[in-house]
């Protein structure tokens, strides 16, 4: 075997999927058949990843509920403070190894070795930096318990960086079924470890052990699904150099943007208040992490296949943005409008201060959905400097807003800052999209008018139904919440399809779902047509 033969690649019946898209080389890569093939594989890959993330976030949610009913808000606040430092350092030292491999024409043994070696060196540096920063950070926050907690939590990001690089063969083939099993297994490990320790010890260390158990389980499973014999080599390090330069600088700024609210709030409010804010922030982020983020990986592969055809690439970006908004907008509106009864049912009285926070944080997530695929688009076009530019603008906006909000108004000042920052950065991102794709800002916004109108209908339905939930508890409240959600979703879908038909049935997510329903339920479709 030569060093140029891919290692650990998935096998297709007629050829290996690791041949850098050789199947597409036999035909015109921009022909209608090729584009449809890419679209089908992207949809399938996205479906697997969304299924995986929905499953993992469902387990996360169960874990969160169980821990919230056993531990106190102060325990969540303690771990939130420690994780702030760990996640900032992890984000700063993050290297887009997987994206570089997927973007490569052929994944060779030398590339895999370089990816593993870079991941190992990053893990060592990360552990050392976290250990050095732990004690000063604990002194700054006046809590000696933070130092050992921070050092222990540093094991998790080191483990995430050492997963088998051969897993990228499946990503390049837009096959994410193994990711589903690995992520689910990791979350089950987190659930079992954290909940059992929480019941036994009633300590915040239960959250910490669960945080580490998941990545360790995923690390071991990645080598089971994508065997790779580690070998230290930096022969192909230059393939990662360009992305490391811009990405590292962008991630340094993005890390501060990501955690600055928690970082500042931890200095001005109690750990119980920080715990309520952190819980609400985590819940508000669950839909976005379950639906939007998983789509990024198949999008990167799909956009890469279209990167030499600008017109098709722009069209694919526009359709993807509309699809993400169509799915994400009703979810976030529903979470916001039903926050109070949902928290009352799931978390109990001790977490009631978190529902107004959740209500507004869920709305703050909506504006960024307008440009959710921007990261994949910029990566494929080799315009990674855009990340740094966007993150610098966000830091310039967020730092004074978060500082002022936290100092003068505490938790609700930070929540208000989230709303302003989300809106401002959505506008900034549309300007960057215009620079990359030449799509005017007004077209980016107006392209989703059907979704916006249908979401307005969903809002009116939930506002009309919500008073009926007052005074309900236990099982009756659970049934009421489910009924409200079902009625609202049905109203949203019906209005969306009506507007789509009135608009002439243009291409989009409505057309895709209609074809899928027709293919899945041919009998029902024929009867409806006959009627």
C-alpha positions in Angstrom: 0.0 0.0 0.0 1.4 3.4 -0.9 1.2 6.4 1.3 -1.3 8.0 -1.1 -3.9 5.4 -0.5 -6.7 6.5 1.7 -6.9 4.8 5.1 -10.2 3.7 6.7 -12.4 4.8 3.9 -15.9 3.5 3.6 -16.5 1.1 0.7 -19.1 1.5 -1.9 -20.3 -1.5 -4.0 -18.3 -0.4 -7.1 -15.7 1.8 -5.7 -14.4 3.4 -2.5 -16.0 6.6 -1.4 -12.6 8.0 -0.5 -11.6 8.6 -4.0 -12.3 12.3 -3.6 -15.6 12.2 -5.5 -14.4 10.0 -8.4 -18.0 9.0 -9.1 -18.7 12.6 -10.1 -15.6 12.8 -12.3 -17.2 10.4 -14.9 -20.0 13.0 -15.7 -20.2 16.7 -15.9 -20.1 17.7 -12.2 -22.5 20.6 -12.9 -25.0 18.6 -14.9 -28.6 18.3 -13.7 -28.0 14.6 -12.7 -24.9 15.4 -10.8 -26.5 18.3 -8.9 -29.5 16.1 -8.0 -27.2 13.4 -6.8 -25.4 15.9 -4.6 -28.7 17.3 -3.3 -30.0 13.8 -2.5 -26.8 12.9 -0.6 -26.8 16.2 1.2 -30.4 15.8 2.3 -29.7 12.3 3.4 -26.6 13.3 5.3 -28.3 16.3 6.9 -31.2 14.0 7.9 -28.8 11.6 9.6 -27.0 14.4 11.4 -30.2 16.2 12.4 -31.6 12.8 13.7 -28.3 12.3 15.6 -28.4 15.8 17.1 -32.1 15.6 17.9 -31.4 12.3 19.7 -28.4 13.6 21.5 -30.2 16.8 22.5 -33.2 14.8 23.7 -30.8 12.9 26.0 -29.1 16.2 27.0 -32.5 17.5 27.9 -33.4 14.4 29.9 -30.0 14.7 31.7 -30.6 18.4 32.3 -34.1 17.7 33.8 -32.8 14.9 36.1 -29.8 16.9 37.3 -31.9 20.1 37.8 -34.3 18.1 40.0 -31.4 16.6 42.1 -28.9 19.5 42.3 -29.3 23.2 43.1 -28.9 26.2 40.9 -25.6 27.0 42.7 -24.2 23.7 41.5 -25.0 24.6 37.9 -23.5 28.0 38.5 -20.2 26.6 39.8 -19.7 24.3 36.7 -20.8 27.2 34.4 -18.0 29.4 35.8 -15.4 26.6 35.4 -16.6 25.7 31.9 -16.4 29.3 30.8 -12.6 29.3 31.0 -12.3 25.7 29.6 -14.5 26.5 26.6 -12.7 29.8 25.8 -9.4 28.1 25.7 -10.8 25.2 23.7 -12.3 27.6 21.2 -9.1 29.6 20.9 -7.0 26.4 20.2 -9.6 24.8 17.9 -8.2 23.8 14.5 -10.6 22.9 11.7 -8.9 19.6 10.9 -12.0 17.9 9.7 -13.0 20.7 7.3 -9.6 20.8 5.8 -9.7 17.0 5.1 -13.2 17.1 3.6 -12.1 20.0 1.4 -9.1 18.0 0.1 -9.4 16.3 -3.2 -8.1 13.0 -1.8 -7.6 12.1 1.9 -4.1 10.4 2.0 -2.3 8.7 4.8 0.0 11.6 5.2 -3.0 14.0 5.6 -4.5 11.7 8.3 -1.2 11.5 10.1 -0.8 15.3 10.1 -4.4 15.7 11.3 -3.8 13.3 14.2 -0.4 14.8 15.1 -1.9 18.3 15.1 -4.8 17.1 17.3 -2.4 15.5 19.8 -0.2 18.6 20.0 -3.2 20.8 20.4 -4.5 18.5 23.3 -1.1 18.8 25.1 -1.0 22.6 24.7 -4.6 22.9 25.7 -4.1 20.8 28.9 -1.0 22.9 29.9 -2.7 26.2 29.3 -5.8 25.2 31.3 -3.7 24.0 34.2 -1.7 27.3 34.2 -4.9 29.4 34.1 -6.9 27.4 36.6 -5.4 28.9 39.9 -5.5 32.6 38.8 -9.0 32.2 37.6 -10.1 30.6 40.9 -8.5 33.6 42.8 -10.2 36.1 40.5 -13.6 34.5 41.3 -12.8 34.1 45.0 -13.5 30.3 45.0 -10.7 27.8 45.5 -12.9 24.9 44.4 -12.7 26.2 40.8 -9.0 25.2 40.3 -9.3 21.4 40.5 -12.7 21.5 38.7 -11.2 23.4 35.8 -8.2 21.1 35.5 -10.5 18.0 35.4 -12.9 19.5 32.9 -9.9 20.1 30.6 -9.8 16.4 29.8 -13.0 16.7 27.7 -11.7 19.0 25.0 -8.5 17.1 24.8 -10.4 13.9 24.1 -12.6 15.6 21.4 -9.5 16.6 19.5 -8.1 13.0 19.4 -11.0 11.3 17.6 -10.1 9.1 14.6 -9.2 11.4 11.7 -10.4 8.6 9.4 -14.0 9.5 10.3 -13.7 12.3 7.7 -13.9 9.7 4.9 -17.5 9.2 5.8 -18.1 13.0 6.0 -16.6 13.4 2.6 -19.0 10.8 1.3 -21.8 12.7 3.1 -22.5 9.5 5.2 -23.2 10.4 8.8 -24.8 7.2 10.1 -21.8 6.4 12.3 -21.8 9.9 13.7 -25.4 9.2 14.9 -24.3 6.1 16.8 -21.2 7.7 18.3 -23.0 10.8 19.5 -25.9 8.9 21.0 -23.5 6.6 22.8 -21.5 9.5 24.2 -24.7 11.2 25.5 -25.8 7.9 27.1 -22.5 7.7 28.8 -22.9 11.3 30.1 -26.4 10.6 31.3 -25.5 7.4 33.1 -22.4 8.9 34.7 -23.7 12.3 35.8 -27.1 11.2 37.0 -25.9 8.3 39.0 -23.2 10.4 40.7 -25.7 13.2 41.3 -28.0 10.9 43.2 -25.1 9.4 45.1 -23.2 12.6 46.0 -25.5 15.6 45.5 -22.4 17.4 44.3 -21.5 19.6 41.3 -18.8 17.0 40.5 -21.5 14.8 39.0 -21.9 17.4 36.2 -18.1 17.5 35.7 -17.7 13.7 35.5 -20.6 13.5 33.0 -19.0 16.2 30.9 -15.8 14.2 30.6 -17.4 10.7 30.2 -19.2 11.6 27.0 -16.1 12.7 24.9 -14.1 9.7 26.2 -16.7 7.3 25.1 -17.0 9.0 21.7 -13.2 8.9 21.3 -13.0 5.1 21.8 -16.0 4.5 19.4 -14.5 6.7 16.7 -11.6 4.3 16.3 -14.0 1.3 16.4 -16.0 2.7 13.4 -13.0 4.2 11.5 -9.9 2.2 12.4 -6.7 4.2 12.2 -3.2 3.4 13.5 -1.8 6.6 14.9 1.5 7.8 13.5 3.2 11.0 14.2 3.9 13.1 11.1 3.7 16.7 10.1 4.7 16.1 6.4 1.4 17.6 5.2 1.1 20.4 7.9 1.0 23.1 5.2 -2.5 21.9 4.1 -3.8 23.1 7.5 -1.6 26.2 7.8 -3.9 28.7 5.9 -7.0 27.7 7.8 -5.1 27.6 11.1 -4.0 31.2 10.6 -7.3 32.8 10.0 -9.3 30.3 12.0 -7.2 30.7 15.1 -7.4 34.5 15.1 -11.2 34.3 14.4 -11.7 31.7 17.2 -9.8 33.8 19.7 -12.3 36.6 19.2 -15.3 34.2 18.8 -14.4 32.5 22.1 -14.7 35.8 23.9 -18.0 36.6 22.1 -19.3 33.2 23.0 -18.6 33.3 26.7 -18.3 37.0 27.6 -21.8 37.1 29.0 -21.2 34.3 31.4 -17.7 35.5 32.2 -18.9 39.0 33.2 -22.2 37.8 34.9 -20.2 35.5 37.1 -18.5 38.5 38.6 -21.6 40.5 39.4 -24.3 38.0 40.4 -24.6 35.0 42.7 -23.8 31.4 41.5 -27.5 30.6 41.9 -28.5 33.5 39.5 -25.7 32.4 37.1 -27.0 28.9 37.3 -30.6 30.0 36.3 -29.1 32.1 33.4 -26.9 29.2 32.3 -29.7 26.7 32.3 -32.0 29.0 30.3 -29.1 29.7 27.8 -28.5 26.0 27.4 -32.2 25.2 26.8 -32.5 28.2 24.4 -29.6 26.8 22.4 -30.9 23.2 22.1 -33.1 23.7 19.0 -30.3 25.6 17.2 -27.7 23.0 18.1 -30.1 20.2 17.1 -31.2 21.5 13.8 -28.9 24.2 12.5 -25.4 23.1 13.5 -25.7 19.4 12.2 -26.6 20.7 8.7 -23.2 22.5 8.5 -21.2 19.3 7.8 -23.2 18.0 4.9 -23.5 21.6 3.6 -19.7 21.9 3.6 -19.5 18.7 1.4 -22.3 19.8 -0.9 -21.1 23.4 -1.3 -17.6 22.0 -2.0 -19.0 19.9 -4.9 -20.5 23.1 -6.4 -17.7 25.6 -5.6 -16.7 26.0 -9.3 -20.3 26.8 -10.3 -21.1 30.1 -8.7 -24.7 30.3 -9.8 -25.7 26.9 -8.5 -23.7 27.6 -5.3 -25.6 30.8 -4.6 -29.0 29.1 -5.4 -28.1 26.3 -3.0 -27.2 28.8 -0.3 -30.5 30.7 -0.7 -32.6 27.5 -0.5 -30.7 26.2 2.5 -31.1 29.5 4.4 -34.9 29.5 3.7 -35.2 25.9 4.8 -33.3 26.5 8.1 -35.5 29.5 8.9 -38.6 27.6 8.0 -37.8 24.9 10.6 -36.0 27.0 13.2 -38.4 30.0 13.5 -41.5 28.1 14.7 -39.4 26.1 17.2 -37.9 29.2 18.8 -41.2 31.1 18.9 -42.9 28.1 20.5 -40.1 27.8 23.1 -40.4 31.5 23.9 -44.2 31.6 24.2 -44.5 28.4 26.2 -41.4 29.0 28.4 -43.3 29.6 31.7 -45.5 26.4 31.6 -42.7 24.3 30.3 -40.3 25.3 33.1 -43.1 24.9 35.6 -43.7 21.4 34.4 -40.2 20.2 33.8 -38.0 21.9 36.4 -40.3 22.8 39.4 -40.5 25.8 41.6 -36.8 26.3 42.4 -36.1 27.1 38.7 -39.0 29.5 38.2 -36.6 32.5 37.9 -35.2 31.0 34.7 -38.4 31.1 32.6 -38.4 34.9 31.8 -34.8 34.6 30.9 -35.5 31.6 28.6 -38.4 33.5 27.0 -36.2 36.3 25.8 -33.1 34.2 25.0 -35.1 32.1 22.6 -36.1 35.2 20.6 -32.4 36.3 20.5 -31.5 33.1 18.6 -33.9 33.9 15.7 -32.1 36.7 13.8 -28.9 34.7 13.2 -30.9 32.0 11.4 -31.1 34.3 8.4 -27.4 33.6 7.6 -26.9 30.3 9.3 -25.0 28.6 6.3 -22.5 31.5 6.0 -19.8 29.5 7.7 -19.9 26.6 5.3 -20.1 29.0 2.3 -17.1 31.0 3.4 -15.1 27.9 4.1 -15.7 26.4 0.6 -14.9 29.7 -1.1 -11.6 29.9 0.9 -12.7 33.2 2.4 -12.1 32.3 6.1 -10.9 35.8 6.8 -14.6 36.7 6.9 -14.8 34.8 10.2 -12.3 37.1 11.9 -13.9 40.3 10.4 -17.4 39.2 11.6 -16.1 38.2 15.1 -14.3 41.4 15.6 -17.4 43.4 14.8 -19.4 41.2 17.2 -16.8 41.7 20.0 -16.9 45.5 19.4 -20.7 45.4 19.9 -21.0 42.8 22.6 -18.2 43.7 25.0 -19.6 47.2 26.0 -23.2 45.9 25.9 -22.6 42.9 28.1 -20.4 44.9 30.6 -22.9 47.6 30.9 -25.8 45.2 31.2 -24.2 42.9 33.7 -22.9 45.8 35.9 -26.0 47.9 36.1 -28.9 45.4 35.5 -27.4 41.9 36.2 -29.0 39.0 34.5 -31.7 40.9 32.6 -29.1 43.4 31.3 -27.2 40.5 29.7 -30.4 39.1 28.3 -31.2 42.4 26.7 -27.7 42.6 25.3 -28.2 39.2 23.6 -31.3 40.5 21.8 -29.4 43.6 20.5 -26.3 41.7 19.5 -28.3 38.9 17.7 -30.1 41.5 15.6 -27.0 43.6 14.9 -24.9 40.5 13.9 -27.7 39.2 11.6 -27.5 42.5 9.6 -23.7 42.3 9.5 -23.8 38.7 8.3 -26.2 39.6 5.5 -23.7 42.3 4.3 -21.0 39.6 4.3 -23.2 37.2 2.3 -23.9 40.0 -0.2 -20.1 40.4 -0.6 -19.7 36.6 -1.3 -22.8 35.9 -3.3 -24.0 39.3 -4.6 -27.4 38.6 -3.2 -28.9 42.0 -2.1 -29.8 42.3 1.6 -33.4 43.0 0.9 -33.6 39.7 -1.2 -32.0 37.7 1.6 -34.7 38.9 4.0 -37.7 39.0 1.7 -37.0 35.5 0.4 -38.5 34.1 3.6 -41.8 36.1 3.6 -43.9 33.0 3.5 -42.2 31.6 6.6 -42.6 35.0 8.4 -46.3 35.1 7.7 -46.8 31.5 8.8 -44.9 32.2 12.0 -47.2 35.1 12.7 -50.1 32.8 12.5 -48.4 30.4 14.9 -47.8 33.2 17.4 -51.5 34.2 17.3 -52.5 30.6 17.9 -50.2 30.1 20.9 -51.2 33.5 22.4 -54.8 32.4 22.2 -54.2 28.9 23.7 -51.7 29.8 26.4 -54.3 31.1 29.0 -55.8 27.7 29.1 -52.5 26.3 30.7 -52.8 28.6 33.7 -53.5 26.6 36.9 -52.7 23.2 35.3 -50.1 21.0 37.0 -48.6 17.5 36.5 -50.1 15.3 33.8 -52.8 17.7 32.8 -50.2 20.4 32.2 -48.1 18.0 30.1 -51.2 17.1 28.0 -52.1 20.8 27.6 -48.5 21.7 26.4 -48.5 18.8 23.9 -52.0 19.9 22.6 -50.9 23.5 22.2 -47.7 22.5 20.3 -49.6 20.1 18.0 -52.3 22.7 17.1 -49.7 25.5 16.6 -47.5 23.3 14.3 -50.5 22.2 12.3 -51.6 25.8 11.9 -48.1 26.8 10.8 -47.7 24.0 8.3 -51.2 24.6 6.8 -50.6 28.4 6.4 -47.2 27.8 5.0 -48.4 25.4 2.3 -51.3 27.7 1.5 -49.0 30.7 0.9 -46.7 28.5 -1.1 -49.5 27.4 -3.4 -50.7 31.0 -3.8 -47.1 32.0 -4.7 -47.1 29.6 -7.6 -45.4 26.6 -5.9 -41.8 27.9 -6.3 -38.8 25.6 -5.5 -38.0 25.4 -1.8 -38.5 23.3 1.3 -42.3 23.2 0.8 -41.8 21.6 -2.6 -39.3 19.1 -1.1 -41.6 18.1 1.7 -44.6 17.8 -0.7 -42.6 15.4 -2.9 -41.5 13.5 0.1 -45.0 13.1 1.5 -46.3 12.1 -2.0 -43.5 9.4 -2.3 -44.1 8.2 1.3 -47.9 8.1 1.1 -48.9 7.4 -2.5 -52.3 6.0 -1.5 -53.3 9.0 0.5 -52.0 11.3 -2.2 -54.0 9.5 -5.0 -57.1 9.7 -2.9 -56.6 13.4 -2.2 -56.1 14.0 -5.9 -59.2 12.0 -6.8 -61.2 14.0 -4.3 
